[in-house]
Amino acid sequence: MENTSSKQEKRLLVVDALNMYFRAYIVDPSLSTNGQPIGGVKGFLKILNKLVRESKPDQVVICWDGHGGSEKKRLLNKNYKQGRRPVRFNRRMIELSEDEVYKNRADQQLRLHEYLNEMPVVQIMLDYVEADDVIAYVCEHKKYEEWNKIIVSSDKDFYQLCGNEDVMIWRPIQKTFVNRLVLTSKFGVHPNNFALARAIEGDSSDNLKGVPRIGMKTVAKYFPFLEEARQFSCDELMTHCFMTKDKKSAHKKLLEFKERVKSNYTIMQLYEPNISHQGREKINFALKNFNPLLSKINVTKMLMEDGQGSLNLSDLWVAFRKNIL
């Protein structure tokens, strides 16, 4: 992971925490001193150590999905994020019952919060708010107006936030950076219109059906104006389809499934984060009153308690000392 920006402004690292935690939880086979899986915690810290070493951020904001985070959007579509396969280990050396897996996964996440509380990072979690909306709000926050922002996530929903050249996505699984130029060149759709294009395509990972047999290539072919920086609305797109004299199958299908597209767009769009005024004030308070403190002793103590005393986090300590000076 190398810095791809020529700017010299400060750099903000924004982590889609649950996305990164699940990735670590699935692949890291580490056990605690009492024989319980601890790979979610250890793997997360190892990934964070590497991210900080390579991106050299001036600040780190870690965003979690809040309790009941999907409920608001599920009111719009009851199928939203339903039917997902449970997150499981991809190895057989650890045999736990369904209840034991659920408890261990929750316990590890709570333990990870304890680790991060001893580090100079901002953790944000709001009840009934998804991390996607929190990340979108943080990236547009006035505090970071002149900063370069790097979002760490494999979730394509964040592509729509790349409309500004100071926002880019680091996709850890693919090990690639994504920014406005990459997206426009690859998909023929500007990030400002990416949520609209995705609303048409649908998102199988969130169980959101799109318009049948219409993907990104078809969208780019029949609606080339979506490559423009101007943000088009669902109504404008449907008006275009209605007014087109020589209607193709794509135009007819969009009109047929316009309510589905509108519903998907409302759920997917991050241009106006779905956060209440009270929630925004909580985020503002957390960012404004952030006091970067580091307790290496407490972190080392916890690593010893969890049987992970050999974990090398030296890159974290170097970066964090710089940020708290």
C-alpha positions as CSV (number, residue, x, y, z in Angstrom):
1,M,0.0,0.0,0.0
2,E,1.7,3.1,-1.2
3,N,0.6,6.7,-1.1
4,T,-0.7,7.6,-4.5
5,S,-1.3,11.3,-3.9
6,S,1.1,14.1,-4.6
7,K,-0.5,16.4,-2.1
8,Q,1.3,17.3,1.1
9,E,-1.8,17.9,3.3
10,K,-2.5,15.8,6.3
11,R,-3.7,12.3,5.8
12,L,-6.7,10.6,7.5
13,L,-7.1,6.8,7.6
14,V,-10.8,5.8,7.9
15,V,-11.4,2.1,8.7
16,D,-14.5,0.2,8.0
17,A,-14.0,-1.7,11.3
18,L,-16.4,-4.6,11.0
19,N,-15.3,-5.3,7.4
20,M,-11.7,-5.5,8.6
21,Y,-12.5,-7.4,11.8
22,F,-14.5,-10.2,10.0
23,R,-11.6,-10.6,7.5
24,A,-9.2,-11.1,10.4
25,Y,-11.6,-13.3,12.3
26,I,-12.1,-15.7,9.4
27,V,-8.4,-16.3,8.5
28,D,-6.3,-15.9,11.7
29,P,-6.2,-19.2,13.7
30,S,-4.6,-17.7,16.8
31,L,-5.9,-18.9,20.2
32,S,-5.9,-17.2,23.6
33,T,-4.3,-18.7,26.8
34,N,-7.6,-20.4,27.6
35,G,-7.8,-22.0,24.2
36,Q,-10.4,-19.7,22.7
37,P,-10.1,-18.1,19.2
38,I,-8.5,-14.7,19.4
39,G,-7.6,-14.2,15.7
40,G,-10.2,-11.5,15.1
41,V,-8.4,-9.3,17.6
42,K,-4.8,-10.3,16.7
43,G,-5.5,-10.1,13.0
44,F,-7.1,-6.7,13.2
45,L,-4.1,-5.3,15.1
46,K,-1.7,-6.8,12.6
47,I,-3.6,-5.3,9.7
48,L,-3.8,-1.9,11.4
49,N,-0.1,-2.1,12.1
50,K,0.6,-2.6,8.4
51,L,-1.8,0.1,7.3
52,V,-0.3,2.7,9.6
53,R,3.2,1.8,8.5
54,E,2.4,2.1,4.8
55,S,-0.1,5.0,4.8
56,K,1.6,7.1,7.6
57,P,-1.7,8.8,8.7
58,D,-1.9,11.9,10.8
59,Q,-5.1,10.5,12.4
60,V,-7.0,7.3,12.4
61,V,-10.8,7.0,12.7
62,I,-12.3,3.6,13.2
63,C,-16.0,3.3,12.4
64,W,-18.3,0.4,13.6
65,D,-21.8,-0.6,12.8
66,G,-24.0,0.4,15.7
67,H,-26.6,-1.8,17.4
68,G,-29.5,-2.3,15.0
69,G,-27.6,-0.4,12.3
70,S,-29.5,-2.0,9.5
71,E,-33.0,-1.5,10.9
72,K,-33.8,1.9,9.4
73,K,-32.9,0.6,5.9
74,R,-34.8,-2.6,6.5
75,L,-37.9,-0.6,6.9
76,L,-37.5,0.4,3.3
77,N,-36.8,-3.2,2.1
78,K,-37.4,-6.1,4.5
79,N,-34.9,-8.2,2.5
80,Y,-32.0,-5.8,3.1
81,K,-29.0,-7.9,4.4
82,Q,-31.3,-10.9,5.0
83,G,-30.1,-14.4,4.2
84,R,-26.5,-13.7,4.6
85,R,-24.3,-16.6,5.4
86,P,-23.0,-16.5,9.0
87,V,-19.4,-15.5,9.4
88,R,-17.4,-18.7,10.1
89,F,-13.8,-19.7,10.4
90,N,-12.3,-21.0,7.1
91,R,-10.4,-23.8,9.0
92,R,-11.4,-27.0,10.8
93,M,-9.0,-26.9,13.7
94,I,-11.4,-25.0,15.8
95,E,-14.7,-26.8,16.5
96,L,-17.3,-24.6,18.3
97,S,-21.1,-24.8,18.4
98,E,-23.2,-22.2,16.8
99,D,-23.8,-20.4,20.1
100,E,-20.1,-20.7,21.1
101,V,-19.1,-19.1,17.7
102,Y,-21.5,-16.2,18.2
103,K,-20.4,-15.6,21.8
104,N,-16.7,-15.8,20.9
105,R,-17.1,-13.4,17.9
106,A,-18.9,-10.9,20.1
107,D,-16.4,-11.3,22.9
108,Q,-13.5,-10.7,20.6
109,Q,-15.1,-7.6,19.2
110,L,-15.5,-6.2,22.7
111,R,-11.9,-7.1,23.5
112,L,-10.8,-5.3,20.4
113,H,-12.6,-2.2,21.6
114,E,-10.6,-2.4,24.8
115,Y,-7.3,-2.5,22.9
116,L,-8.2,0.4,20.7
117,N,-9.3,2.5,23.7
118,E,-5.7,2.4,24.8
119,M,-4.5,3.8,21.4
120,P,-4.7,7.4,19.9
121,V,-7.5,6.5,17.5
122,V,-11.1,7.7,17.3
123,Q,-13.7,5.0,17.6
124,I,-17.2,5.8,16.5
125,M,-20.3,3.7,16.9
126,L,-23.9,5.0,16.9
127,D,-27.0,2.9,17.6
128,Y,-29.2,2.3,14.6
129,V,-26.5,3.7,12.2
130,E,-24.4,1.7,9.8
131,A,-20.6,2.3,9.6
132,D,-21.1,3.3,5.9
133,D,-23.0,6.4,6.9
134,V,-20.6,7.3,9.7
135,I,-17.6,7.0,7.3
136,A,-19.4,9.2,4.7
137,Y,-20.1,11.8,7.4
138,V,-16.5,11.8,8.6
139,C,-15.1,12.1,5.1
140,E,-17.1,15.3,4.5
141,H,-16.5,16.7,7.9
142,K,-15.1,20.3,8.0
143,K,-12.2,19.2,10.3
144,Y,-10.8,17.2,7.4
145,E,-11.7,19.5,4.6
146,E,-8.1,19.9,3.5
147,W,-6.9,16.4,4.3
148,N,-6.4,13.4,2.1
149,K,-8.8,10.6,3.1
150,I,-8.1,6.9,2.7
151,I,-11.0,4.6,3.4
152,V,-10.1,1.0,4.1
153,S,-12.8,-1.4,3.0
154,S,-13.7,-4.0,0.3
155,D,-17.2,-2.6,0.2
156,K,-18.0,-1.1,-3.2
157,D,-20.6,1.3,-1.6
158,F,-17.8,3.6,-0.8
159,Y,-17.0,4.2,-4.5
160,Q,-19.6,6.9,-4.5
161,L,-17.5,9.0,-2.0
162,C,-14.6,9.4,-4.5
163,G,-16.2,12.3,-6.2
164,N,-13.6,14.5,-4.6
165,E,-10.0,13.9,-5.5
166,D,-8.9,13.9,-1.9
167,V,-10.9,10.7,-1.2
168,M,-9.7,7.3,-2.2
169,I,-10.5,3.7,-1.3
170,W,-7.9,1.1,-0.3
171,R,-9.3,-2.4,-1.1
172,P,-7.2,-4.7,1.1
173,I,-8.2,-8.0,-0.5
174,Q,-7.5,-6.8,-4.0
175,K,-4.6,-4.7,-2.8
176,T,-5.6,-1.8,-5.0
177,F,-6.4,1.9,-4.7
178,V,-9.6,3.2,-6.2
179,N,-10.2,6.9,-6.9
180,R,-12.3,9.1,-9.2
181,L,-10.2,8.6,-12.3
182,V,-10.0,4.8,-11.8
183,L,-13.8,4.5,-11.4
184,T,-14.7,6.7,-14.3
185,S,-12.2,5.0,-16.6
186,K,-13.3,1.5,-15.6
187,F,-17.1,1.9,-15.3
188,G,-17.9,4.9,-17.4
189,V,-19.7,6.3,-14.4
190,H,-18.7,9.3,-12.2
191,P,-18.6,8.6,-8.4
192,N,-21.3,11.3,-8.0
193,N,-23.6,9.0,-10.0
194,F,-22.3,5.6,-8.8
195,A,-25.0,5.1,-6.2
196,L,-27.6,5.5,-9.0
197,A,-25.8,3.1,-11.3
198,R,-25.5,0.6,-8.4
199,A,-29.2,1.0,-7.6
200,I,-29.9,-0.2,-11.1
201,E,-27.5,-3.0,-10.9
202,G,-28.5,-4.1,-7.4
203,D,-26.2,-5.6,-4.7
204,S,-26.3,-9.3,-4.1
205,S,-24.1,-9.0,-1.0
206,D,-26.9,-6.9,0.6
207,N,-29.7,-8.9,-0.9
208,L,-30.9,-6.0,-3.0
209,K,-32.3,-7.0,-6.4
210,G,-31.6,-4.7,-9.3
211,V,-33.2,-4.3,-12.7
212,P,-33.1,-7.7,-14.4
213,R,-30.2,-8.2,-16.8
214,I,-28.9,-4.7,-16.5
215,G,-25.4,-4.3,-15.2
216,M,-22.8,-1.5,-15.1
217,K,-21.8,-2.0,-18.7
218,T,-25.4,-1.6,-19.9
219,V,-25.8,1.5,-17.7
220,A,-22.6,3.1,-19.2
221,K,-23.7,2.3,-22.7
222,Y,-27.3,3.7,-22.6
223,F,-26.8,6.4,-20.0
224,P,-23.4,8.0,-20.9
225,F,-24.3,11.2,-19.2
226,L,-23.7,9.5,-15.8
227,E,-20.0,9.9,-16.5
228,E,-20.5,13.6,-15.9
229,A,-19.6,15.1,-12.5
230,R,-23.2,16.5,-12.2
231,Q,-25.2,14.4,-9.9
232,F,-28.4,13.0,-11.5
233,S,-31.5,12.0,-9.5
234,C,-33.6,8.9,-10.0
235,D,-36.5,11.1,-11.3
236,E,-34.2,12.7,-13.9
237,L,-33.1,9.3,-15.1
238,M,-36.6,8.0,-15.4
239,T,-37.6,11.2,-17.2
240,H,-34.8,10.5,-19.7
241,C,-36.1,7.0,-20.2
242,F,-39.7,8.2,-20.7
243,M,-38.7,11.0,-23.2
244,T,-36.4,8.7,-25.3
245,K,-38.3,8.1,-28.5
246,D,-36.4,5.1,-29.7
247,K,-36.6,3.2,-26.4
248,K,-34.3,0.2,-26.0
249,S,-34.9,-2.7,-23.6
250,A,-32.8,-0.9,-20.9
251,H,-35.1,2.2,-21.0
252,K,-38.2,0.1,-20.8
253,K,-36.9,-2.0,-17.9
254,L,-35.9,1.0,-15.9
255,L,-39.4,2.4,-16.2
256,E,-40.9,-0.9,-15.3
257,F,-38.7,-1.3,-12.2
258,K,-38.4,2.4,-11.3
259,E,-39.8,1.9,-7.7
260,R,-37.1,-0.8,-7.1
261,V,-34.4,1.6,-8.4
262,K,-35.7,4.4,-6.2
263,S,-35.8,2.2,-3.1
264,N,-32.3,0.8,-3.8
265,Y,-31.0,4.3,-4.2
266,T,-32.4,5.5,-0.9
267,I,-30.8,2.6,0.8
268,M,-27.4,2.7,-1.0
269,Q,-26.7,6.4,-1.3
270,L,-24.1,7.9,1.1
271,Y,-24.2,11.5,-0.3
272,E,-26.5,12.4,2.5
273,P,-25.6,10.1,5.4
274,N,-28.6,8.6,7.2
275,I,-27.7,10.1,10.6
276,S,-29.9,12.1,12.9
277,H,-29.0,15.5,14.2
278,Q,-28.3,14.0,17.6
279,G,-26.0,11.4,16.0
280,R,-24.1,14.0,14.0
281,E,-23.6,16.0,17.2
282,K,-22.1,12.9,18.8
283,I,-19.7,12.5,16.0
284,N,-18.8,16.2,16.0
285,F,-18.1,16.0,19.7
286,A,-15.9,12.9,19.3
287,L,-13.8,14.4,16.6
288,K,-13.6,17.9,18.2
289,N,-12.6,16.6,21.6
290,F,-10.3,13.8,20.5
291,N,-7.4,13.7,22.9
292,P,-4.7,11.3,21.4
293,L,-3.4,9.2,24.3
294,L,-1.3,6.1,24.1
295,S,-0.9,3.4,26.8
296,K,1.6,1.0,25.4
297,I,1.9,-0.6,28.9
298,N,-1.8,-1.5,29.0
299,V,-1.8,-2.8,25.5
300,T,1.3,-5.0,26.2
301,K,-0.4,-6.2,29.4
302,M,-3.6,-7.2,27.4
303,L,-1.5,-9.0,24.8
304,M,0.2,-11.0,27.5
305,E,-3.2,-11.9,29.1
306,D,-4.4,-13.1,25.7
307,G,-1.3,-15.1,25.0
308,Q,-0.2,-12.8,22.2
309,G,2.8,-11.2,23.9
310,S,5.0,-11.9,20.8
311,L,2.9,-9.7,18.5
312,N,5.1,-7.0,17.1
313,L,3.2,-3.7,16.9
314,S,6.3,-1.5,16.6
315,D,5.1,0.4,13.6
316,L,2.0,1.4,15.5
317,W,4.0,2.8,18.3
318,V,6.3,4.8,16.0
319,A,3.3,6.3,14.2
320,F,1.3,6.9,17.2
321,R,4.1,8.6,19.1
322,K,4.4,11.0,16.2
323,N,0.7,11.8,16.3
324,I,0.5,12.5,20.0
325,L,3.5,14.9,20.1
